[in-house]
Amino acid sequence: MTSHPQSFADDVTHQPARAQFDAFLDEHRIALNDSLSGLTEEQARRRLVPSRTTMLGLVKHATFVERVWFDEAITCRPRSEIGIPATPDESFILDDVDTIASVQQAHREACEASRLAAASLGLDDLLPGNRRGPLPLRWVYLHMLRELAQHCGHADILREQILKQ
């Protein structure tokens, strides 16, 4: 029998659904942010696939996603006012000033802002600012879990390839 390491999710097994969602989201947020730890700036920017996906780009994109779902969707502010790119693809573009430290910090700040923005909302509360129309916070949480899990998997594969070279 395989033993799995203890996780935040294990701590909320018998907690209400909201606590479970928050724990799973935070676990994936931290895992993606930490995927940059121990890499050099060159390794974090290395492109191993034809798309713009890089280790640094994944975390920068995750920052964009946090702001789309927990700022734009809640406040109805346009992306230009929030200071984020117009499209998801553009969110992977790395600027010369982007470093591991700056991208990790921006991601941590976006995650904290997301927690604060959602803190007073219930899972069934509708978020009015999505381009599809109002969506319940529960759907946004599920979407974010899917997004973060997918990108954690991408990061695992890219990191393995980078460290193998």
TORLUMTOR-734812 format. One record per residue (C-alpha): residue number from 1; residue in one letter; chain; x, y negated, z. Coordinates in steps of 0.5 Angstrom, whole numbers, padded with zeros to 4 digits. Layout:
<pavexs>
{n: NUM, res: a, chain: A, c1: X, c2: Y, c3: Z}
...
</pavexs>
This chain:
<pavexs>
{n: 1, res: m, chain: A, c1: 0000, c2: 0000, c3: 0000}
{n: 2, res: t, chain: A, c1: 0003, c2: -0007, c3: -0002}
{n: 3, res: s, chain: A, c1: 0003, c2: -0012, c3: 0003}
{n: 4, res: h, chain: A, c1: 0001, c2: -0019, c3: 0001}
{n: 5, res: p, chain: A, c1: 0004, c2: -0025, c3: 0004}
{n: 6, res: q, chain: A, c1: 0000, c2: -0029, c3: 0009}
{n: 7, res: s, chain: A, c1: -0003, c2: -0035, c3: 0005}
{n: 8, res: f, chain: A, c1: -0008, c2: -0041, c3: 0007}
{n: 9, res: a, chain: A, c1: -0014, c2: -0037, c3: 0004}
{n: 10, res: d, chain: A, c1: -0013, c2: -0032, c3: 0009}
{n: 11, res: d, chain: A, c1: -0014, c2: -0037, c3: 0015}
{n: 12, res: v, chain: A, c1: -0021, c2: -0039, c3: 0012}
{n: 13, res: t, chain: A, c1: -0024, c2: -0032, c3: 0011}
{n: 14, res: h, chain: A, c1: -0030, c2: -0033, c3: 0016}
{n: 15, res: q, chain: A, c1: -0030, c2: -0041, c3: 0015}
{n: 16, res: p, chain: A, c1: -0036, c2: -0044, c3: 0011}
{n: 17, res: a, chain: A, c1: -0035, c2: -0045, c3: 0003}
{n: 18, res: r, chain: A, c1: -0032, c2: -0052, c3: 0003}
{n: 19, res: a, chain: A, c1: -0027, c2: -0050, c3: 0008}
{n: 20, res: q, chain: A, c1: -0025, c2: -0044, c3: 0003}
{n: 21, res: f, chain: A, c1: -0025, c2: -0048, c3: -0003}
{n: 22, res: d, chain: A, c1: -0021, c2: -0053, c3: 0000}
{n: 23, res: a, chain: A, c1: -0016, c2: -0048, c3: 0002}
{n: 24, res: f, chain: A, c1: -0015, c2: -0045, c3: -0004}
{n: 25, res: l, chain: A, c1: -0014, c2: -0051, c3: -0008}
{n: 26, res: d, chain: A, c1: -0009, c2: -0054, c3: -0003}
{n: 27, res: e, chain: A, c1: -0005, c2: -0047, c3: -0004}
{n: 28, res: h, chain: A, c1: -0005, c2: -0048, c3: -0011}
{n: 29, res: r, chain: A, c1: -0003, c2: -0055, c3: -0011}
{n: 30, res: i, chain: A, c1: 0003, c2: -0054, c3: -0007}
{n: 31, res: a, chain: A, c1: 0005, c2: -0048, c3: -0011}
{n: 32, res: l, chain: A, c1: 0005, c2: -0052, c3: -0017}
{n: 33, res: n, chain: A, c1: 0008, c2: -0057, c3: -0014}
{n: 34, res: d, chain: A, c1: 0014, c2: -0053, c3: -0011}
{n: 35, res: s, chain: A, c1: 0015, c2: -0049, c3: -0018}
{n: 36, res: l, chain: A, c1: 0020, c2: -0055, c3: -0019}
{n: 37, res: s, chain: A, c1: 0024, c2: -0054, c3: -0013}
{n: 38, res: g, chain: A, c1: 0031, c2: -0052, c3: -0014}
{n: 39, res: l, chain: A, c1: 0031, c2: -0054, c3: -0021}
{n: 40, res: t, chain: A, c1: 0035, c2: -0059, c3: -0024}
{n: 41, res: e, chain: A, c1: 0033, c2: -0065, c3: -0028}
{n: 42, res: e, chain: A, c1: 0035, c2: -0061, c3: -0035}
{n: 43, res: q, chain: A, c1: 0031, c2: -0055, c3: -0033}
{n: 44, res: a, chain: A, c1: 0025, c2: -0058, c3: -0031}
{n: 45, res: r, chain: A, c1: 0025, c2: -0062, c3: -0038}
{n: 46, res: r, chain: A, c1: 0027, c2: -0056, c3: -0042}
{n: 47, res: r, chain: A, c1: 0022, c2: -0054, c3: -0047}
{n: 48, res: l, chain: A, c1: 0021, c2: -0046, c3: -0048}
{n: 49, res: v, chain: A, c1: 0015, c2: -0046, c3: -0052}
{n: 50, res: p, chain: A, c1: 0012, c2: -0050, c3: -0058}
{n: 51, res: s, chain: A, c1: 0007, c2: -0055, c3: -0054}
{n: 52, res: r, chain: A, c1: 0009, c2: -0060, c3: -0050}
{n: 53, res: t, chain: A, c1: 0009, c2: -0055, c3: -0044}
{n: 54, res: t, chain: A, c1: 0015, c2: -0056, c3: -0039}
{n: 55, res: m, chain: A, c1: 0016, c2: -0055, c3: -0032}
{n: 56, res: l, chain: A, c1: 0016, c2: -0062, c3: -0030}
{n: 57, res: g, chain: A, c1: 0010, c2: -0063, c3: -0035}
{n: 58, res: l, chain: A, c1: 0006, c2: -0058, c3: -0032}
{n: 59, res: v, chain: A, c1: 0006, c2: -0062, c3: -0025}
{n: 60, res: k, chain: A, c1: 0005, c2: -0069, c3: -0029}
{n: 61, res: h, chain: A, c1: -0001, c2: -0066, c3: -0032}
{n: 62, res: a, chain: A, c1: -0004, c2: -0063, c3: -0026}
{n: 63, res: t, chain: A, c1: -0003, c2: -0070, c3: -0023}
{n: 64, res: f, chain: A, c1: -0007, c2: -0073, c3: -0029}
{n: 65, res: v, chain: A, c1: -0013, c2: -0067, c3: -0028}
{n: 66, res: e, chain: A, c1: -0013, c2: -0069, c3: -0020}
{n: 67, res: r, chain: A, c1: -0015, c2: -0076, c3: -0023}
{n: 68, res: v, chain: A, c1: -0020, c2: -0074, c3: -0028}
{n: 69, res: w, chain: A, c1: -0024, c2: -0070, c3: -0023}
{n: 70, res: f, chain: A, c1: -0023, c2: -0074, c3: -0017}
{n: 71, res: d, chain: A, c1: -0023, c2: -0081, c3: -0019}
{n: 72, res: e, chain: A, c1: -0026, c2: -0081, c3: -0026}
{n: 73, res: a, chain: A, c1: -0032, c2: -0076, c3: -0024}
{n: 74, res: i, chain: A, c1: -0033, c2: -0079, c3: -0017}
{n: 75, res: t, chain: A, c1: -0032, c2: -0087, c3: -0019}
{n: 76, res: c, chain: A, c1: -0034, c2: -0087, c3: -0026}
{n: 77, res: r, chain: A, c1: -0028, c2: -0091, c3: -0027}
{n: 78, res: p, chain: A, c1: -0025, c2: -0091, c3: -0034}
{n: 79, res: r, chain: A, c1: -0018, c2: -0087, c3: -0035}
{n: 80, res: s, chain: A, c1: -0015, c2: -0094, c3: -0037}
{n: 81, res: e, chain: A, c1: -0017, c2: -0097, c3: -0031}
{n: 82, res: i, chain: A, c1: -0014, c2: -0091, c3: -0027}
{n: 83, res: g, chain: A, c1: -0008, c2: -0091, c3: -0031}
{n: 84, res: i, chain: A, c1: -0008, c2: -0084, c3: -0034}
{n: 85, res: p, chain: A, c1: -0007, c2: -0082, c3: -0041}
{n: 86, res: a, chain: A, c1: -0014, c2: -0082, c3: -0045}
{n: 87, res: t, chain: A, c1: -0013, c2: -0074, c3: -0047}
{n: 88, res: p, chain: A, c1: -0010, c2: -0068, c3: -0043}
{n: 89, res: d, chain: A, c1: -0005, c2: -0067, c3: -0049}
{n: 90, res: e, chain: A, c1: -0002, c2: -0074, c3: -0047}
{n: 91, res: s, chain: A, c1: -0001, c2: -0072, c3: -0040}
{n: 92, res: f, chain: A, c1: 0004, c2: -0067, c3: -0041}
{n: 93, res: i, chain: A, c1: 0009, c2: -0073, c3: -0045}
{n: 94, res: l, chain: A, c1: 0015, c2: -0074, c3: -0040}
{n: 95, res: d, chain: A, c1: 0018, c2: -0081, c3: -0040}
{n: 96, res: d, chain: A, c1: 0025, c2: -0083, c3: -0039}
{n: 97, res: v, chain: A, c1: 0023, c2: -0085, c3: -0031}
{n: 98, res: d, chain: A, c1: 0020, c2: -0078, c3: -0030}
{n: 99, res: t, chain: A, c1: 0024, c2: -0074, c3: -0025}
{n: 100, res: i, chain: A, c1: 0023, c2: -0068, c3: -0021}
{n: 101, res: a, chain: A, c1: 0022, c2: -0073, c3: -0014}
{n: 102, res: s, chain: A, c1: 0018, c2: -0078, c3: -0018}
{n: 103, res: v, chain: A, c1: 0013, c2: -0073, c3: -0021}
{n: 104, res: q, chain: A, c1: 0012, c2: -0069, c3: -0015}
{n: 105, res: q, chain: A, c1: 0011, c2: -0075, c3: -0011}
{n: 106, res: a, chain: A, c1: 0006, c2: -0077, c3: -0016}
{n: 107, res: h, chain: A, c1: 0002, c2: -0071, c3: -0015}
{n: 108, res: r, chain: A, c1: 0002, c2: -0070, c3: -0008}
{n: 109, res: e, chain: A, c1: -0001, c2: -0077, c3: -0008}
{n: 110, res: a, chain: A, c1: -0006, c2: -0075, c3: -0013}
{n: 111, res: c, chain: A, c1: -0008, c2: -0069, c3: -0009}
{n: 112, res: e, chain: A, c1: -0009, c2: -0073, c3: -0002}
{n: 113, res: a, chain: A, c1: -0013, c2: -0078, c3: -0006}
{n: 114, res: s, chain: A, c1: -0017, c2: -0073, c3: -0009}
{n: 115, res: r, chain: A, c1: -0018, c2: -0070, c3: -0002}
{n: 116, res: l, chain: A, c1: -0020, c2: -0077, c3: 0001}
{n: 117, res: a, chain: A, c1: -0025, c2: -0078, c3: -0005}
{n: 118, res: a, chain: A, c1: -0029, c2: -0071, c3: -0004}
{n: 119, res: a, chain: A, c1: -0028, c2: -0071, c3: 0004}
{n: 120, res: s, chain: A, c1: -0035, c2: -0074, c3: 0005}
{n: 121, res: l, chain: A, c1: -0039, c2: -0070, c3: -0001}
{n: 122, res: g, chain: A, c1: -0042, c2: -0064, c3: -0001}
{n: 123, res: l, chain: A, c1: -0041, c2: -0058, c3: -0005}
{n: 124, res: d, chain: A, c1: -0048, c2: -0059, c3: -0009}
{n: 125, res: d, chain: A, c1: -0047, c2: -0067, c3: -0009}
{n: 126, res: l, chain: A, c1: -0047, c2: -0069, c3: -0017}
{n: 127, res: l, chain: A, c1: -0041, c2: -0073, c3: -0019}
{n: 128, res: p, chain: A, c1: -0043, c2: -0078, c3: -0024}
{n: 129, res: g, chain: A, c1: -0037, c2: -0080, c3: -0028}
{n: 130, res: n, chain: A, c1: -0036, c2: -0074, c3: -0032}
{n: 131, res: r, chain: A, c1: -0036, c2: -0074, c3: -0040}
{n: 132, res: r, chain: A, c1: -0041, c2: -0068, c3: -0040}
{n: 133, res: g, chain: A, c1: -0046, c2: -0072, c3: -0035}
{n: 134, res: p, chain: A, c1: -0047, c2: -0071, c3: -0028}
{n: 135, res: l, chain: A, c1: -0043, c2: -0064, c3: -0025}
{n: 136, res: p, chain: A, c1: -0044, c2: -0062, c3: -0018}
{n: 137, res: l, chain: A, c1: -0037, c2: -0062, c3: -0014}
{n: 138, res: r, chain: A, c1: -0038, c2: -0054, c3: -0013}
{n: 139, res: w, chain: A, c1: -0037, c2: -0054, c3: -0021}
{n: 140, res: v, chain: A, c1: -0031, c2: -0059, c3: -0020}
{n: 141, res: y, chain: A, c1: -0028, c2: -0055, c3: -0015}
{n: 142, res: l, chain: A, c1: -0028, c2: -0048, c3: -0019}
{n: 143, res: h, chain: A, c1: -0026, c2: -0052, c3: -0025}
{n: 144, res: m, chain: A, c1: -0020, c2: -0054, c3: -0021}
{n: 145, res: l, chain: A, c1: -0018, c2: -0047, c3: -0018}
{n: 146, res: r, chain: A, c1: -0018, c2: -0045, c3: -0026}
{n: 147, res: e, chain: A, c1: -0014, c2: -0050, c3: -0028}
{n: 148, res: l, chain: A, c1: -0009, c2: -0050, c3: -0022}
{n: 149, res: a, chain: A, c1: -0009, c2: -0042, c3: -0023}
{n: 150, res: q, chain: A, c1: -0007, c2: -0042, c3: -0030}
{n: 151, res: h, chain: A, c1: -0002, c2: -0047, c3: -0029}
{n: 152, res: c, chain: A, c1: 0001, c2: -0044, c3: -0024}
{n: 153, res: g, chain: A, c1: 0002, c2: -0038, c3: -0028}
{n: 154, res: h, chain: A, c1: 0005, c2: -0042, c3: -0034}
{n: 155, res: a, chain: A, c1: 0010, c2: -0045, c3: -0029}
{n: 156, res: d, chain: A, c1: 0012, c2: -0038, c3: -0026}
{n: 157, res: i, chain: A, c1: 0013, c2: -0035, c3: -0033}
{n: 158, res: l, chain: A, c1: 0017, c2: -0042, c3: -0035}
{n: 159, res: r, chain: A, c1: 0021, c2: -0042, c3: -0029}
{n: 160, res: e, chain: A, c1: 0023, c2: -0034, c3: -0030}
{n: 161, res: q, chain: A, c1: 0025, c2: -0036, c3: -0037}
{n: 162, res: i, chain: A, c1: 0029, c2: -0042, c3: -0034}
{n: 163, res: l, chain: A, c1: 0033, c2: -0038, c3: -0029}
{n: 164, res: k, chain: A, c1: 0034, c2: -0032, c3: -0033}
{n: 165, res: q, chain: A, c1: 0038, c2: -0037, c3: -0038}
</pavexs>
